[in-house]
Amino acid sequence: MAWYEWPLILSSVFSQLAIGAFLVLAGVIFSGKLCFGQSDRLHRTMPALWLMLFSALFLREVTLILAAVGYKPSTEALMVIGFFALALVYWFAEKSLVGSDKFRKLLLAAAFVAGVAYLVHGLLLRNADWLVASHFIATTLCGGTLLAHASLVRAEHKVEEANKYLPLLGCFIGIVCLITGVPQLGDLAARYESAGELGPFVSQVVSLGLMIAAIGVWWMPALTKSKPALNVMTFALVLMFASSYFAAVGY
């Protein structure tokens, strides 16, 4: 994508981050380690995810409708809409305590499956270009895990395992994306030499650098043996968001 396609870029980043974060948060909820108060505070942070998904759909659909005659939503867009609907149904049921706990867990499971389906479809859609696929994984899983951890910190959770293992998970995913993404930079360098296209190469280098910086900031509390602070997590999120944006510019 080009710089002027920023609505579509923001749409992709918002939807990938939000769905990835929900998948991680669903796993934490399924673990049963959140008490009622922590769970309630966590669900109070979820409107941020809904706002991201709504913004993603609005930016994408309005931009494409204005740009094309006879536009039809893509499969990926429909999957985002389906996930959004299921996640909202679960959230409203949980906030209002509708039905039994088992029923609400089934709603959560349905939204989780829809999120996994989006992830699998996204990978299959991008598997022809490993650089694009690696950035999709980085945004959805690494960035999503970071956003989920920030939501837990905002909710003042007491699950120490989350503070320990979520940064580890994000670091592992980031390393995998780095290993798969760096070799692809050679192709972009070749494009610059043959066609003079420097922008994509610079964008991808900046993206990878920002991702490394985001993971580094994310790890600071673990390295200093302190509890994660919301301002640190927010800074890491800003870096990760910028990384995802630059990655999309280079496609």
Backbone bond lengths (Angstrom), bond angles and torsions (degrees), N, CA, C in turn:
res aa  C-N    CA-C-N  psi(-1)  N-CA   C-N-CA  omega(-1)  CA-C   N-CA-C  phi
1 M - - - 1.458 - - 1.530 110.18 -
2 A 1.315 115.79 154.27 1.456 121.09 178.68 1.527 109.88 -96.70
3 W 1.340 115.43 168.00 1.460 120.18 -177.76 1.528 111.99 -57.74
4 Y 1.356 115.75 -38.63 1.466 118.88 -175.79 1.527 112.66 -71.69
5 E 1.321 117.58 -8.33 1.464 120.97 177.12 1.528 111.23 -92.22
6 W 1.314 115.80 31.55 1.463 120.53 -175.54 1.532 114.08 -57.33
7 P 1.348 120.49 -32.55 1.479 117.13 177.62 1.525 112.60 -61.61
8 L 1.336 116.74 -40.13 1.463 120.04 179.46 1.529 110.95 -70.69
9 I 1.329 116.00 -35.40 1.467 119.60 178.23 1.523 110.07 -65.30
10 L 1.330 116.37 -48.23 1.463 120.07 178.82 1.525 111.05 -61.38
11 S 1.322 116.62 -38.05 1.455 120.77 179.21 1.524 111.00 -60.03
12 S 1.324 116.20 -46.46 1.466 120.14 179.95 1.524 111.47 -63.89
13 V 1.326 116.41 -45.01 1.464 120.29 -177.73 1.526 110.75 -64.65
14 F 1.323 116.97 -45.82 1.467 120.48 -179.57 1.528 111.71 -60.13
15 S 1.329 116.51 -48.07 1.466 119.54 -176.49 1.524 111.36 -66.63
16 Q 1.322 117.24 -41.11 1.461 120.11 -179.23 1.525 111.53 -66.73
17 L 1.317 117.22 -43.77 1.463 120.21 178.87 1.527 111.38 -63.58
18 A 1.321 116.49 -45.42 1.464 120.36 -176.31 1.527 111.57 -65.28
19 I 1.327 116.86 -45.08 1.468 119.76 -178.82 1.523 110.36 -68.09
20 G 1.326 117.00 -41.45 1.459 119.54 177.42 1.518 112.21 -61.24
21 A 1.336 116.53 -41.77 1.465 120.47 179.00 1.523 111.04 -64.38
22 F 1.322 116.61 -41.42 1.464 119.59 -179.64 1.525 111.10 -63.23
23 L 1.323 117.03 -39.81 1.466 119.80 179.25 1.527 110.85 -59.84
24 V 1.324 116.16 -43.21 1.467 119.86 179.99 1.524 110.50 -68.10
25 L 1.327 116.71 -44.34 1.466 120.05 179.71 1.525 111.22 -63.54
26 A 1.318 116.54 -36.25 1.465 119.55 176.91 1.524 110.36 -61.92
27 G 1.329 116.09 -40.05 1.459 119.53 177.22 1.516 112.14 -62.41
28 V 1.332 116.50 -40.59 1.465 120.46 177.98 1.525 110.46 -65.24
29 I 1.325 116.82 -41.72 1.468 120.43 179.28 1.526 110.47 -64.69
30 F 1.321 116.53 -42.91 1.469 120.54 179.31 1.531 111.52 -63.08
31 S 1.329 116.98 -27.28 1.465 119.63 -178.83 1.524 112.22 -65.33
32 G 1.334 116.40 -22.27 1.461 120.58 178.94 1.514 114.63 75.29
33 K 1.331 117.83 14.60 1.463 120.40 -176.97 1.520 113.45 -91.76
34 L 1.321 116.46 -2.05 1.459 119.83 177.13 1.525 109.28 -94.20
35 C 1.317 116.61 128.45 1.461 119.29 174.37 1.528 108.61 -74.09
36 F 1.326 116.59 174.80 1.463 119.78 -175.88 1.528 111.20 -59.84
37 G 1.323 116.72 -42.91 1.463 120.05 -178.73 1.517 112.21 -64.32
38 Q 1.328 116.63 -44.26 1.462 120.46 178.98 1.524 110.69 -64.80
39 S 1.331 116.25 -41.99 1.459 120.23 178.99 1.523 111.17 -62.67
40 D 1.321 115.87 -41.57 1.468 119.95 179.44 1.524 110.72 -63.74
41 R 1.326 116.83 -43.44 1.469 119.79 178.85 1.526 111.12 -65.73
42 L 1.332 116.36 -36.26 1.462 119.55 178.60 1.526 110.76 -64.75
43 H 1.321 116.55 -42.87 1.467 119.47 179.75 1.531 111.46 -66.78
44 R 1.325 116.76 -24.10 1.461 119.46 176.19 1.525 111.66 -70.93
45 T 1.324 117.35 -21.02 1.467 120.15 178.00 1.529 112.21 -84.05
46 M 1.320 117.46 -15.43 1.464 120.58 -173.37 1.524 115.19 -67.76
47 P 1.340 120.28 -24.91 1.470 117.64 174.90 1.527 113.47 -54.77
48 A 1.327 117.31 -24.68 1.467 119.18 175.42 1.530 110.28 -63.31
49 L 1.333 116.53 -38.14 1.467 120.38 176.92 1.520 110.59 -67.02
50 W 1.331 116.09 -41.71 1.471 119.31 -179.66 1.528 110.59 -64.48
51 L 1.329 116.60 -37.99 1.464 119.84 178.08 1.528 110.71 -64.69
52 M 1.323 116.26 -39.95 1.462 120.18 178.19 1.527 110.93 -63.43
53 L 1.330 116.66 -43.50 1.463 119.99 -179.65 1.526 111.41 -67.55
54 F 1.320 116.47 -41.78 1.469 119.40 177.94 1.529 110.38 -62.53
55 S 1.324 116.44 -44.25 1.468 120.41 179.09 1.520 110.70 -62.42
56 A 1.336 116.28 -40.35 1.464 120.42 179.97 1.524 110.97 -61.55
57 L 1.326 116.14 -47.58 1.462 120.02 -179.18 1.527 111.16 -66.68
58 F 1.315 116.62 -40.74 1.466 120.40 -179.30 1.528 110.76 -63.76
59 L 1.324 116.38 -48.58 1.461 120.21 -178.76 1.526 111.36 -61.94
60 R 1.316 115.79 -44.02 1.462 119.78 -177.10 1.527 112.06 -67.66
61 E 1.315 115.48 -52.77 1.461 118.82 -173.12 1.521 112.00 -68.29
62 V 1.317 117.37 -42.10 1.464 119.59 179.52 1.526 110.42 -63.91
63 T 1.332 116.79 -43.08 1.467 120.35 -179.95 1.523 111.35 -61.90
64 L 1.328 116.97 -46.17 1.463 120.23 -177.15 1.525 112.14 -73.03
65 I 1.316 117.05 -34.55 1.469 119.85 177.84 1.530 110.40 -64.44
66 L 1.321 116.23 -41.10 1.461 120.04 179.68 1.521 112.32 -71.63
67 A 1.342 115.98 -26.00 1.464 119.55 -175.04 1.520 113.55 -91.40
68 A 1.322 118.21 -20.21 1.466 119.86 -173.41 1.526 110.96 -133.04
69 V 1.318 114.83 144.31 1.462 121.28 176.13 1.528 108.35 -90.64
70 G 1.324 116.59 133.78 1.460 119.85 -179.68 1.516 112.95 70.54
71 Y 1.316 116.77 31.42 1.471 120.86 -178.08 1.523 111.12 -67.19
72 K 1.335 115.24 139.00 1.457 122.07 174.49 1.527 108.67 -123.73
73 P 1.334 117.91 138.78 1.467 120.23 -179.62 1.528 111.25 -59.42
74 S 1.321 116.05 142.35 1.455 120.83 178.19 1.526 110.09 -75.01
75 T 1.327 114.91 166.96 1.465 119.73 177.46 1.521 110.78 -60.82
76 E 1.331 116.40 -40.11 1.466 119.97 -179.79 1.521 111.06 -63.56
77 A 1.336 116.55 -41.10 1.466 119.95 178.19 1.526 110.89 -63.85
78 L 1.322 116.68 -40.96 1.465 120.34 178.49 1.528 111.15 -64.84
79 M 1.323 116.52 -35.09 1.462 119.88 178.46 1.528 110.80 -69.11
80 V 1.321 116.62 -36.42 1.467 119.95 175.98 1.526 110.04 -64.45
81 I 1.334 116.10 -42.80 1.466 120.31 178.87 1.531 110.39 -62.24
82 G 1.336 116.40 -44.25 1.462 120.18 179.07 1.515 112.20 -62.50
83 F 1.332 115.83 -43.69 1.465 119.33 177.46 1.523 110.76 -62.42
84 F 1.317 116.37 -45.25 1.464 121.64 -178.91 1.527 110.46 -57.45
85 A 1.330 116.06 -44.48 1.464 120.29 -179.00 1.529 111.16 -63.91
86 L 1.326 116.95 -45.63 1.467 120.51 -179.41 1.527 111.50 -66.10
87 A 1.324 116.21 -40.59 1.462 119.82 179.87 1.527 110.90 -65.34
88 L 1.330 116.61 -39.56 1.465 119.91 178.49 1.527 111.42 -66.13
89 V 1.329 116.68 -40.90 1.464 120.16 178.22 1.527 109.90 -60.12
90 Y 1.335 115.90 -45.16 1.469 119.18 177.77 1.519 110.86 -60.99
91 W 1.332 116.19 -46.36 1.465 120.42 -175.28 1.528 111.35 -62.14
92 F 1.320 116.44 -45.78 1.463 119.90 178.89 1.532 110.67 -63.28
93 A 1.329 116.43 -39.96 1.465 119.77 179.23 1.522 110.80 -64.84
94 E 1.316 116.94 -40.86 1.465 121.13 -179.27 1.522 111.13 -69.58
95 K 1.315 116.76 -42.17 1.461 119.83 -179.57 1.526 111.63 -67.06
96 S 1.327 116.51 -34.42 1.467 120.76 -178.27 1.520 112.37 -95.41
97 L 1.346 116.25 -0.58 1.468 122.30 -178.02 1.531 111.20 54.05
98 V 1.331 115.04 47.02 1.461 120.97 178.93 1.526 109.32 -80.19
99 G 1.316 116.56 129.14 1.454 120.54 178.12 1.519 112.49 73.44
100 S 1.317 114.56 -173.91 1.463 120.40 -179.38 1.524 110.52 -80.27
101 D 1.319 115.07 168.25 1.467 119.59 177.58 1.526 110.45 -62.78
102 K 1.327 116.42 -37.13 1.465 120.37 178.61 1.524 110.94 -63.45
103 F 1.322 116.79 -40.59 1.469 120.86 178.93 1.525 110.73 -62.96
104 R 1.326 116.27 -43.00 1.469 119.71 -179.65 1.524 110.98 -67.95
105 K 1.322 116.83 -33.68 1.464 119.73 176.24 1.534 110.69 -66.82
106 L 1.324 116.70 -34.40 1.464 119.98 176.31 1.529 110.72 -65.36
107 L 1.328 116.05 -39.05 1.464 119.65 176.37 1.527 110.65 -64.27
108 L 1.324 115.80 -40.84 1.464 120.16 177.59 1.526 110.43 -63.47
109 A 1.333 116.01 -41.30 1.466 120.34 179.11 1.526 110.89 -63.27
110 A 1.329 116.84 -38.65 1.469 120.35 179.17 1.527 110.64 -63.67
111 A 1.330 116.71 -43.64 1.465 120.24 177.91 1.527 110.58 -65.76
112 F 1.330 116.28 -37.81 1.468 120.69 178.91 1.527 110.69 -62.69
113 V 1.321 116.26 -45.13 1.473 120.65 179.17 1.527 110.32 -62.30
114 A 1.328 116.67 -40.31 1.466 120.17 178.13 1.526 110.60 -63.22
115 G 1.331 116.78 -38.08 1.460 120.22 177.50 1.517 112.25 -66.83
116 V 1.325 116.56 -41.01 1.468 120.53 177.49 1.528 110.26 -64.54
117 A 1.328 116.40 -39.63 1.467 120.42 178.00 1.528 110.53 -61.47
118 Y 1.328 116.46 -40.60 1.472 120.37 176.42 1.524 110.62 -61.70
119 L 1.319 116.35 -42.60 1.462 121.05 -179.69 1.528 111.04 -63.15
120 V 1.325 116.64 -47.30 1.464 120.89 -179.35 1.528 110.58 -63.57
121 H 1.324 116.04 -44.82 1.467 119.78 179.22 1.529 110.70 -61.68
122 G 1.326 116.39 -41.30 1.457 119.75 179.50 1.517 112.56 -62.30
123 L 1.326 116.59 -39.04 1.466 120.40 178.36 1.527 111.22 -68.22
124 L 1.322 116.51 -42.77 1.465 119.93 178.83 1.526 110.98 -64.11
125 L 1.313 115.93 -35.69 1.460 120.71 -179.19 1.523 111.89 -68.70
126 R 1.333 116.08 -27.86 1.464 120.70 -174.03 1.527 113.27 -110.07
127 N 1.325 118.24 7.19 1.466 119.42 -172.43 1.524 114.02 -69.97
128 A 1.326 117.77 -10.28 1.464 119.60 178.05 1.524 111.59 -73.92
129 D 1.320 116.89 -21.90 1.465 121.67 -179.42 1.526 107.81 -128.77
130 W 1.333 116.48 107.51 1.464 120.28 -175.12 1.521 112.58 -66.12
131 L 1.325 117.21 -27.93 1.460 119.12 177.96 1.521 110.44 -66.58
132 V 1.327 116.02 -44.00 1.463 120.76 177.85 1.529 110.22 -64.93
133 A 1.338 116.03 -42.97 1.465 120.22 179.72 1.528 111.38 -63.68
134 S 1.327 116.70 -40.02 1.466 119.69 -178.83 1.523 111.18 -66.45
135 H 1.331 116.56 -36.33 1.468 118.87 177.65 1.525 111.08 -70.86
136 F 1.325 116.64 -33.92 1.465 119.92 175.83 1.529 110.04 -62.94
137 I 1.323 116.64 -43.24 1.464 121.20 177.91 1.528 110.34 -65.00
138 A 1.336 115.75 -42.91 1.464 119.66 -178.54 1.525 111.32 -61.11
139 T 1.334 116.29 -43.78 1.464 119.48 -178.60 1.522 111.54 -71.25
140 T 1.338 116.19 -48.02 1.463 119.85 -174.41 1.522 112.54 -71.59
141 L 1.319 117.13 -46.16 1.462 120.06 -174.27 1.527 112.91 -93.34
142 C 1.334 116.88 -50.45 1.466 118.32 -179.91 1.529 110.54 -71.19
143 G 1.333 116.71 -51.56 1.459 120.10 177.94 1.517 112.24 -64.46
144 G 1.335 116.10 -38.76 1.458 119.66 178.17 1.519 112.32 -64.37
145 T 1.327 116.75 -39.29 1.464 120.45 177.18 1.524 110.86 -64.61
146 L 1.324 116.12 -40.35 1.467 120.36 177.23 1.525 111.05 -62.89
147 L 1.328 116.73 -44.29 1.462 120.39 178.62 1.524 111.05 -64.38
148 A 1.324 116.91 -39.15 1.463 120.63 177.67 1.525 110.76 -63.69
149 H 1.324 116.36 -42.52 1.469 120.10 178.92 1.526 110.39 -63.67
150 A 1.332 116.42 -40.81 1.459 120.00 177.57 1.531 110.85 -62.69
151 S 1.325 116.60 -37.67 1.468 120.36 177.65 1.523 110.99 -64.88
152 L 1.321 116.25 -39.99 1.463 120.21 177.71 1.528 111.14 -65.28
153 V 1.321 115.86 -40.63 1.470 119.71 177.33 1.525 110.01 -63.99
154 R 1.328 115.92 -42.14 1.469 120.08 177.80 1.528 110.81 -61.89
155 A 1.327 116.56 -33.28 1.465 121.48 -179.86 1.525 112.45 -83.18
156 E 1.331 116.75 1.74 1.468 122.17 179.11 1.532 111.28 56.02
157 H 1.316 114.77 51.68 1.461 119.82 -178.26 1.529 110.47 -71.45
158 K 1.320 115.74 164.33 1.468 121.67 -179.91 1.533 111.38 -121.29
159 V 1.315 116.56 16.89 1.464 120.59 -177.93 1.528 108.28 -89.30
160 E 1.317 116.01 97.33 1.458 120.28 -176.65 1.524 112.20 -64.40
161 E 1.331 116.13 -29.17 1.467 118.84 178.68 1.524 111.25 -60.69
162 A 1.331 116.61 -33.56 1.465 120.08 179.63 1.527 110.53 -64.95
163 N 1.331 116.58 -41.91 1.466 120.05 178.91 1.524 111.85 -65.66
164 K 1.308 115.94 -25.30 1.467 120.21 -178.35 1.522 112.21 -88.52
165 Y 1.325 115.89 -47.16 1.464 119.09 -169.64 1.529 114.29 -91.25
166 L 1.320 118.51 -27.84 1.466 118.58 179.96 1.534 112.17 -65.21
167 P 1.343 119.43 -44.26 1.473 117.75 174.08 1.526 112.60 -62.42
168 L 1.334 116.79 -35.80 1.466 119.64 176.81 1.528 110.92 -62.64
169 L 1.327 115.60 -43.97 1.460 120.15 178.92 1.523 110.70 -62.47
170 G 1.327 115.94 -45.36 1.458 119.55 179.18 1.516 112.21 -62.58
171 C 1.322 116.31 -39.95 1.467 120.81 178.99 1.527 110.67 -64.59
172 F 1.322 116.54 -42.57 1.465 120.45 179.52 1.529 110.87 -62.12
173 I 1.335 116.05 -45.92 1.464 119.89 179.43 1.526 110.29 -63.61
174 G 1.337 116.20 -40.81 1.456 120.14 178.96 1.520 112.25 -62.13
175 I 1.332 116.66 -40.69 1.468 120.43 178.85 1.526 110.62 -64.57
176 V 1.337 116.04 -42.56 1.470 119.88 178.28 1.530 110.42 -60.41
177 C 1.329 115.95 -44.88 1.469 119.98 179.93 1.524 111.11 -65.39
178 L 1.324 116.15 -36.57 1.461 120.20 179.33 1.528 110.66 -66.67
179 I 1.325 115.62 -43.71 1.471 120.11 -179.53 1.525 111.17 -63.31
180 T 1.330 115.94 -39.87 1.468 119.24 -178.77 1.526 112.40 -81.20
181 G 1.329 116.67 -25.41 1.459 119.61 -175.43 1.513 114.90 -87.77
182 V 1.336 117.10 -36.04 1.465 120.13 -176.41 1.527 112.72 -59.56
183 P 1.350 119.25 -45.09 1.474 118.19 179.54 1.526 113.56 -59.03
184 Q 1.333 116.54 -27.52 1.462 119.30 -179.32 1.528 112.20 -71.78
185 L 1.332 116.18 -16.21 1.460 118.80 178.60 1.523 111.18 -63.76
186 G 1.332 116.03 -26.19 1.461 119.53 177.47 1.518 111.85 -60.98
187 D 1.327 116.40 -38.52 1.468 120.13 178.11 1.526 111.07 -65.04
188 L 1.340 115.60 -39.54 1.462 118.99 179.04 1.524 111.03 -68.94
189 A 1.333 115.98 -35.50 1.464 119.39 176.57 1.529 110.31 -65.26
190 A 1.327 115.90 -37.88 1.469 120.03 177.76 1.529 110.68 -65.38
191 R 1.332 116.36 -37.22 1.468 120.01 177.11 1.520 110.91 -62.84
192 Y 1.329 115.66 -36.99 1.464 119.09 178.70 1.527 110.85 -66.22
193 E 1.328 115.65 -41.90 1.461 119.44 -178.68 1.524 112.19 -68.36
194 S 1.339 115.75 -34.42 1.465 119.01 -176.35 1.527 113.19 -89.00
195 A 1.330 116.10 -37.53 1.471 119.24 -174.80 1.521 113.54 -119.30
196 G 1.323 116.88 -3.32 1.462 119.66 179.06 1.513 114.16 74.23
197 E 1.341 117.76 19.71 1.468 121.67 179.51 1.527 109.45 -88.95
198 L 1.319 115.71 95.67 1.460 120.53 -178.04 1.526 112.23 -88.59
199 G 1.336 116.87 -27.87 1.460 121.47 -174.69 1.518 114.82 -54.23
200 P 1.346 118.87 -51.67 1.468 119.47 -179.15 1.523 113.21 -59.36
201 F 1.325 116.92 -39.46 1.467 120.18 -179.96 1.530 110.54 -64.64
202 V 1.319 116.71 -46.61 1.467 120.67 -179.79 1.525 110.51 -63.35
203 S 1.329 116.59 -41.91 1.467 120.65 -178.95 1.522 111.37 -60.90
204 Q 1.329 116.46 -42.54 1.461 119.55 -178.16 1.524 111.41 -70.88
205 V 1.320 117.25 -37.75 1.467 120.18 177.50 1.529 109.99 -63.64
206 V 1.328 116.25 -44.99 1.470 120.44 178.29 1.524 110.23 -62.71
207 S 1.334 116.30 -41.05 1.463 120.53 -179.71 1.524 111.67 -61.00
208 L 1.320 116.33 -47.54 1.465 119.76 -179.96 1.530 110.86 -64.54
209 G 1.326 116.44 -39.11 1.463 119.70 178.33 1.516 112.31 -63.81
210 L 1.321 116.62 -41.81 1.465 120.50 178.70 1.524 111.61 -67.24
211 M 1.331 116.79 -35.39 1.461 119.55 177.58 1.530 110.58 -64.25
212 I 1.324 116.43 -43.17 1.467 120.42 177.70 1.525 110.13 -62.12
213 A 1.336 116.27 -41.75 1.464 120.38 179.20 1.527 111.15 -63.99
214 A 1.333 116.69 -41.25 1.465 120.75 179.84 1.523 111.06 -62.32
215 I 1.323 116.37 -44.24 1.464 119.78 179.32 1.524 110.24 -66.01
216 G 1.334 116.47 -36.88 1.461 120.00 177.83 1.520 112.14 -62.42
217 V 1.331 116.49 -44.82 1.472 120.40 177.67 1.521 110.14 -64.48
218 W 1.314 116.37 -39.93 1.470 121.86 178.85 1.524 110.93 -59.17
219 W 1.324 115.99 -35.03 1.461 121.12 -177.45 1.527 113.51 -82.41
220 M 1.308 118.24 -9.87 1.469 120.49 -175.84 1.528 113.42 -55.44
221 P 1.346 119.53 -46.34 1.474 118.50 178.61 1.525 112.96 -59.82
222 A 1.336 116.78 -37.92 1.467 119.51 179.68 1.525 110.73 -67.51
223 L 1.323 116.39 -39.03 1.464 120.30 -179.24 1.524 111.65 -69.53
224 T 1.324 116.26 -34.37 1.464 120.18 179.94 1.527 112.17 -92.39
225 K 1.338 116.07 1.84 1.468 122.46 179.21 1.527 111.65 55.69
226 S 1.322 114.54 46.02 1.461 120.97 178.10 1.523 109.19 -126.18
227 K 1.320 115.99 165.30 1.457 119.68 178.80 1.528 110.03 -74.22
228 P 1.326 116.78 143.42 1.465 119.16 178.12 1.528 111.09 -60.78
229 A 1.307 115.89 134.05 1.464 121.46 178.26 1.524 109.16 -104.25
230 L 1.313 115.94 147.29 1.460 120.16 -175.46 1.525 111.68 -63.27
231 N 1.334 117.49 -36.18 1.468 118.96 -179.27 1.527 111.55 -66.74
232 V 1.329 116.69 -36.23 1.469 120.30 176.80 1.523 110.33 -67.09
233 M 1.330 116.02 -43.77 1.458 120.40 179.37 1.531 110.85 -63.49
234 T 1.325 116.07 -38.43 1.465 120.07 179.47 1.522 110.76 -64.80
235 F 1.319 116.47 -41.64 1.467 120.37 177.98 1.528 110.70 -62.15
236 A 1.329 115.94 -43.09 1.469 119.87 177.72 1.528 110.69 -62.36
237 L 1.331 116.82 -38.97 1.465 120.71 178.71 1.526 111.57 -64.39
238 V 1.321 116.48 -40.37 1.468 120.16 178.29 1.526 110.14 -61.43
239 L 1.325 116.37 -43.14 1.463 120.38 178.20 1.531 111.18 -63.71
240 M 1.334 116.29 -42.33 1.461 120.00 -179.97 1.526 111.10 -66.59
241 F 1.320 116.04 -39.67 1.467 119.76 178.10 1.528 110.38 -62.43
242 A 1.328 116.32 -44.17 1.463 120.23 178.57 1.526 110.73 -63.04
243 S 1.337 116.33 -38.89 1.463 120.58 177.56 1.526 110.92 -60.34
244 S 1.318 116.31 -45.10 1.463 120.61 -179.61 1.526 111.16 -65.79
245 Y 1.316 116.64 -36.99 1.465 120.37 179.85 1.527 110.53 -65.63
246 F 1.324 116.93 -48.02 1.464 120.20 179.69 1.526 111.17 -64.04
247 A 1.331 116.56 -34.06 1.465 119.75 178.37 1.522 110.76 -61.85
248 A 1.332 116.43 -42.70 1.467 120.16 -178.98 1.524 111.85 -68.54
249 V 1.330 116.67 -31.88 1.463 120.22 179.59 1.524 110.83 -63.65
250 G 1.325 116.05 -31.22 1.459 119.69 -175.78 1.510 114.80 -83.22
251 Y 1.328 119.28 -2.16 1.470 120.24 -177.07 1.521 110.22 -69.69
